[in-house]
Amino acid sequence: MQINKTEGTEAYTGDYTYGKTGPNTGQIQFDYDDGDRCTSSIAFDSTTTGVVAFACDDGETGTTSWRIVDIEVEATGFAPADQTAFDTRFVGKRVETSISFYHVDFVSAGRVSQVIRGEASGGRYTYEKTDANAGTLEFYSDDTDHCTLDLTFDSATAGTTDVTCDDGTELSPVSWQLVDIPAPA
């Protein structure tokens, strides 16, 4: 696999190999086109963060924290670009909210299951990006209720929303976080 490395204004390319060494650890060997070779031992704190200790053939060593960055997200904001990108990120996931008795499961593209005080109801949704870190989600429940959620993305998987429903319900601000749907008990 190919890797790009940048140091100051210098850019390097090369190959790397990865091997898992334990439940939350791994090792990457970098072989750069300029002949430099570095070996990194990685500890995972989560799927996207951790600590790495490295040693290179040129004698350079060190330890630092790391995080995986989606370069496209960093460049264009956290809000999904369109309905397809929203579905890719949200379908099969749950949105937990700061309202303890309410969550939404995105069960398939365009379909949700909302749970309010333990009562589930189905519905459909549409999404539109309105800014780099904002979008509008329209919920239409199967029993004809309609709500508009003005989403703010603080990251790719969390943010706040202002909710306005046709029945007069208004909630603001509501914190939300995207999580995996728990396995049935």
N, C-alpha and C positions, 0 to 999 in steps of 0.2 A: 504494500500500500504506500501511497505517496504522502509526504509530509512537507510543509513549508515552515521555515523558521525565520524569524526576523529579529535582528539585534541592531538597535539603533537604525541606521539607514541601510544596513547590509541584509540581504535576503538570501536564504539558502534553501535548497530542495534536497530531497533524498527519500529513503524508504524507511519503514518501521515495521516491527513485529511486536505483537502483544501476547502475553500469556498470563492466565489467572494463576496466582500463587496461594490463594486462600479465600475464605468466604467474602472478605472485604478488602482484598489486596491483589495487586497484579504487578507485572513488570513490562516495561516497554524498552526495546532496543532501537535506537535511532542510528541509521547509517546515512550520513549526509554525503551529497555528491562531492563535497570538497575534501572527503576522506575522514572527517571527524566522526567519531562514534561516541554516543552517550547511552548509558543505561540508567533507567529511572525506576525506582521502586515506588509504587503508588498505594496509598491507603484511601479508601472511599469512605467519606462521612455520609454521603447520600449518592444518588445516581448522577449528580452533576457537580459535586464538590468533594474536596479532600486535601490531602497533603502528599507532596512528592519529594523524595530525596534522589538526587542525581549525581552521577560521576561520569566524567568524560575522559577520553584517552589523552586529551591535552592537559589533564590535571585539574580542570575546573570541577568543583563540587559545590553542592548546596542543598538546601531544604526550603521549600516554599509551599504556600497553599495554592490551590488551583480551582478553577470552575470551568465548566463547559459553557461556551457562549454560542448561541445561534447567530451567526454573523448577519444573516438577513434580518432577524428580529432587531439586532442592535442598530442596524442601518435604517430600518423603516418603522420602528416602534413595535409595541407589543400586540396591538390589535390585529387579528387575522385580516388578511387582505380582502376576502370576499366570502360568500356563503360556503364555497368548497373548502377553503382554508379553515373556516370556522368548524365545519363538520369534521374535518380531519383531526383537529385538535380536541373537540368536545365529545363526539359520538363515542359511546361506551364509557363515558365518565359521569361523575356526579358533581354538581355544584352545591356545596354546603354554604349556608349563609349565616350571617350574624343573628338571624331570627331562628331561635333554637328549634322551633316546631316546623320549619320549612326547608325542603331541599328539592332539587330538580335532577332527574336522571335523563341524559340525552341517549335515548334507546336506539335511534337510527337517524339517518339524515332526514332532517325536517320533523322528527317526532320526539316528544318528551313525555315523561311521566312526572307530574308534580305531586309531592306529598306534603299536605298541610294538616297538621295535628293528627297524623297517622292515616289520613284518608288520601288515597291515590286517585288521581284523575289524569287522563291522557290529553294530549293536545299536539298542536303543530307549532312550528316557529320559523321565522325568517330572520336573517342577519344582514346588516349592512355596515361596513366600516365608514366612520365619519371623520376620523382624524388618526394620526399615527398611534395614539394610545386610547382610542375611543371608538365605540360602535353602538348601533341601536339593534336591540333584539325585540322582535314583536312576537308575543305569545298569544295563541288563539286556542283556548281550551275547547274540548269536544262539546261542552255544554254552552257554547257561544260567548263565554267571557273573553275579553281581550285586554291585555296589558302591554305597555311599552316600557322597556328597560333601557335606560341610557347608561351604557357600561363604560367604566373607566378601567383600563388595564394598567396596574402598577407593575405587573410582570406578565409573562405569558400565561400564568395560571392563577392569578389573583388580582383583586381590585375592589371597586365599589360600584354601586348602581343606584340610580334614582328610579323608582317604580311609580308609574301612573296607570291606573286601570279605568276602563269605561264606567265601572260601577261607583267611581268616586274615590276608591282607595288610592292613597299616596303614601309612599314610604321613602325616606331619604335621610341620610345615606345608608345603604345596606352593604356591608362587606360580604365578599364572596371569595371562594377558593375552589379550584378544580381538583378533584381527588378521584381515585379509582372507586368504582362501585363495589361495595363489600360483597364478598361471596355469600350466598344464602346459608343460613345457619342449619 
